[in-house]
Amino acid sequence: MPLPLAIASWLYPLGVVAVVLWVVALVDLFRRWSDLDRRQHSAWLLLIVLVPIVGSILYLTQRAR
């Protein structure tokens, strides 16, 4: 059964935003490889991969500047 147009019209843009946010967090994490120790890097990587939206938002808001 297809989704109603009103719901489907919101799901696609939200999915695109979620994927972009996830990719930005992962790229930033790997660019800052030398700034973090092994435990911090592993913890952030697991959080971002296992809980993509929440993990990405937490990483991007809580990372050290």
Secondary structure, DSSP 8 states (H G I E B T S, - for coil): ----HHHHHHHHHHHHHHHHHHHHHHHHHHHTGGGS-HHHHHHHHHHHHHSHHHHHHHHHHHS--
